[in-house]
Amino acid sequence: MKIGDAMLYIYDVTIDAPNEKSSTWYKNFHDAFCMCQLVNNGIFSLLDLFEADTGVGADILIREIMLGMNSRVNDVNNIHEFLGVDIRDFNKNVEMDIERIIGLSVSGSWSESLKGFLNIWEFIFIFCLFEGAARNLVSRKTLMRKVVPSIFEKYPDQVRMLDLEFCFTEDLYLRAWNVFVSLRNIYSHSHGVMDAKSRSDLVKRITEFRSAYENSFNESQSENSLILEAMSPGSDDLFDEDKIQNGKFYFIEDKELNIFKSLFTKLLWAVSQN
């Protein structure tokens, strides 16, 4: 396969359907992955339809939801008081400082934050799907960062096909896995908010990934390849460091999410053909 053609596969978000060789574990992974894609795309479509029909965008919608939440709490308190229920021990302050909350985002936009959180939830869900399936292939006791290296060690013939057919090298996989494990840890342990240590670790691993990305797709072999490469993001376009700021949410973008989905669904597919 030509290099330029191969680059398109790294942004391919579809997944190979099970075949006669596929084990039950791959069928389960496939179906859960597809459900996630359908639901997430359904939510995006509904949001677009809502905005088109009402003219109300996410920024207005979120503020209306916040006001509605506060109003419902007040309504419940009023009903309790009318019924003579003493709510002093249960009364709580649910006021939200919406400007402080949106201030955690780099963009300050509820529209971008809404899409960003949907991307995070999709990423975490698929990460868990992949990790669960991968650990069953190697060992449940395998450390998270060792999961992908262990697959390459245990299934060398199957994963070699990924390099031959898609130019997905072992180094590309290992560097990408390190980035996405770091992101998973930030979302799981730091509420998605970046601190100095997390940022330093993530940027270091992103730099290593960019190098592996360039090395995997660094030889153009035809005019067609040059055109396809021009259509695909370069390594510097991935993981915008200006958006990785201390004290702010980092939202994984579509480009990076698509790379994650493409690389690691193809890895499981290759192993499933054992």
C-alpha positions in Angstrom: 0.0 0.0 0.0 1.2 3.5 -0.9 2.1 5.7 2.1 -0.5 8.4 1.2 -3.2 5.8 0.9 -2.2 4.3 4.3 -2.5 7.7 6.0 -6.2 7.7 5.3 -6.6 4.6 7.4 -5.4 6.3 10.5 -8.5 8.5 10.4 -10.9 5.7 9.5 -13.5 5.5 12.3 -15.3 2.4 11.0 -14.7 -1.0 12.5 -14.3 -4.4 10.7 -17.4 -6.5 11.2 -16.9 -10.0 12.8 -16.4 -12.9 10.4 -16.3 -16.7 10.7 -12.9 -16.4 12.4 -14.0 -13.9 15.0 -14.2 -15.0 18.6 -17.1 -14.0 20.9 -14.9 -11.4 22.6 -14.4 -9.5 19.3 -18.1 -9.7 18.5 -18.9 -8.2 21.9 -16.3 -5.5 21.4 -17.6 -4.7 17.9 -21.2 -4.4 19.0 -20.4 -2.2 22.1 -18.2 0.0 19.9 -21.0 0.4 17.3 -23.6 1.2 19.9 -21.3 3.9 21.3 -20.9 5.4 17.8 -24.6 5.3 17.1 -25.6 6.9 20.4 -22.9 9.6 20.2 -23.8 10.5 16.6 -27.4 10.5 17.6 -26.8 13.0 20.3 -24.9 15.3 18.0 -27.7 15.1 15.4 -30.4 15.9 17.9 -28.4 18.9 19.1 -28.1 20.2 15.6 -31.8 19.6 14.9 -32.7 21.4 18.1 -30.6 24.4 17.2 -32.0 24.5 13.7 -35.6 24.2 14.8 -35.4 26.7 17.8 -32.5 28.9 17.0 -31.2 28.2 20.5 -27.5 27.3 20.7 -25.6 25.4 23.4 -24.6 28.6 25.2 -28.2 29.7 25.7 -29.4 26.2 26.3 -27.0 25.5 29.2 -27.9 28.7 30.9 -31.6 27.9 30.6 -30.9 24.4 32.1 -29.0 25.9 35.0 -31.9 28.3 35.7 -34.3 25.5 35.5 -32.3 23.4 38.0 -32.3 26.2 40.5 -36.0 26.8 40.0 -36.9 23.2 40.6 -35.0 23.1 43.9 -36.8 26.2 45.0 -40.1 24.7 43.9 -39.5 21.5 46.0 -38.5 23.6 49.0 -41.7 25.7 48.7 -43.8 22.5 48.5 -42.2 21.1 51.6 -42.8 24.3 53.5 -46.4 24.4 52.4 -46.8 20.8 53.7 -45.3 21.8 57.0 -42.1 19.7 56.5 -39.1 21.0 58.3 -36.3 21.1 55.7 -33.7 23.0 57.6 -31.5 19.9 58.0 -31.8 19.0 54.4 -31.6 22.4 52.8 -28.5 22.8 50.6 -27.1 25.5 48.4 -27.1 24.4 44.7 -26.3 27.7 43.2 -23.8 27.4 40.3 -21.3 30.1 39.3 -21.7 29.5 35.5 -18.9 31.9 34.6 -16.4 30.2 36.9 -17.4 26.8 35.6 -17.0 27.7 31.9 -13.8 29.4 32.9 -12.3 26.0 33.2 -12.4 25.6 29.4 -9.8 27.2 27.2 -12.4 28.5 24.7 -15.0 29.8 27.1 -17.7 28.4 24.8 -20.4 26.1 26.1 -20.9 24.8 22.5 -17.3 23.6 22.3 -17.4 22.3 25.8 -20.5 20.3 25.1 -18.9 18.6 22.1 -15.6 18.3 24.1 -17.3 16.4 26.9 -19.1 14.1 24.4 -15.7 13.3 22.9 -14.2 12.6 26.4 -17.1 10.2 27.3 -16.7 8.4 23.9 -12.9 8.2 24.4 -13.2 6.8 28.0 -15.8 4.3 27.0 -13.9 3.0 24.0 -10.6 3.0 26.0 -12.3 0.8 28.7 -13.7 -1.5 25.9 -10.2 -1.9 24.4 -8.4 -2.3 27.7 -10.8 -5.0 28.9 -10.5 -7.0 25.6 -6.8 -6.5 25.5 -6.2 -7.7 29.0 -8.1 -10.8 28.3 -5.8 -11.5 25.4 -2.6 -11.1 27.5 -3.2 -11.2 31.2 -5.6 -9.5 33.6 -2.6 -8.5 35.8 -0.8 -6.7 33.0 -0.1 -3.0 33.9 -2.0 -0.6 31.7 1.0 0.9 30.0 2.2 -2.7 29.2 -1.0 -3.8 27.6 -0.2 -2.9 24.0 3.5 -4.0 24.2 2.3 -7.3 25.6 0.0 -7.8 22.6 2.9 -7.2 20.2 5.0 -9.7 22.1 2.3 -12.4 22.2 0.9 -12.0 18.6 3.8 -10.9 16.4 2.5 -12.5 13.2 -0.9 -10.8 13.5 0.3 -7.4 14.3 3.0 -7.5 11.6 0.1 -7.3 9.1 -0.8 -3.8 10.4 2.6 -2.5 9.4 2.5 -4.3 6.0 -1.0 -3.2 5.1 -1.5 0.1 6.8 2.0 1.4 7.7 1.0 1.2 11.4 4.4 0.4 12.9 5.0 -1.0 16.4 6.6 2.3 17.4 3.6 4.2 16.3 1.3 2.0 18.4 3.5 2.2 21.5 3.9 6.0 21.3 0.2 6.5 20.7 -0.7 4.2 23.6 1.5 6.2 25.9 -0.3 9.4 24.9 -3.8 7.9 25.3 -3.0 6.3 28.6 -1.8 9.7 29.9 -5.0 11.3 28.7 -7.1 8.5 30.3 -5.3 9.1 33.6 -5.9 12.9 33.4 -9.6 12.4 32.8 -9.9 9.7 35.5 -7.7 11.1 38.2 -7.6 14.9 37.6 -11.2 15.6 36.5 -9.8 16.4 33.1 -8.2 19.6 34.5 -4.5 19.9 33.6 -1.8 20.5 36.2 1.9 21.2 35.6 3.0 17.6 36.1 0.3 16.1 33.9 0.9 18.7 31.2 4.7 18.0 31.2 4.2 14.3 30.9 1.5 14.6 28.2 3.5 17.0 26.0 6.6 14.8 26.3 4.6 11.8 25.1 2.9 13.8 22.4 6.3 14.8 21.0 7.4 11.2 20.9 4.1 10.2 19.1 4.5 13.0 16.5 8.0 11.6 15.7 6.6 8.0 15.3 3.7 9.4 13.2 6.0 11.1 10.8 8.3 8.1 10.5 5.4 5.9 9.7 4.2 8.0 6.8 7.3 9.7 5.5 7.7 8.3 2.0 5.5 9.6 -0.8 5.6 7.2 -3.8 3.2 8.8 -6.3 1.4 12.0 -7.2 -1.7 10.5 -5.7 0.1 9.9 -2.4 1.1 13.6 -2.3 -2.5 14.7 -2.7 -3.7 12.3 0.0 -1.0 13.5 2.4 -2.0 17.1 1.8 -5.6 16.2 2.8 -4.4 14.5 6.1 -3.3 16.5 9.2 0.4 16.7 9.8 1.9 15.7 13.1 2.0 19.4 14.2 -1.8 19.6 13.7 -2.4 16.9 16.3 -2.8 17.7 20.1 -2.7 21.5 19.9 -0.4 22.4 22.8 -2.0 25.9 23.0 -5.1 24.1 24.3 -3.2 22.1 26.9 -3.1 24.7 29.7 -2.6 24.4 33.4 -5.9 24.7 35.4 -8.0 24.2 32.3 -10.0 21.2 30.8 -8.3 19.5 27.9 -10.9 18.3 25.4 -9.7 15.6 23.0 -10.5 16.7 19.5 -12.0 14.7 16.6 -8.7 14.2 14.9 -7.0 12.6 17.9 -10.2 10.6 18.8 -10.4 9.2 15.3 -6.7 8.1 15.4 -7.3 6.4 18.7 -10.4 4.5 17.4 -8.7 3.6 14.1 -5.4 2.3 15.6 -6.8 0.2 18.4 -9.9 -1.3 16.7 -7.6 -2.4 13.9 -5.2 -3.9 16.5 -8.0 -6.0 18.0 -9.2 -7.0 14.6 -5.8 -8.3 13.6 -5.5 -10.3 16.7 -9.0 -11.7 16.3 -8.0 -13.3 13.1 -5.6 -15.6 15.0 
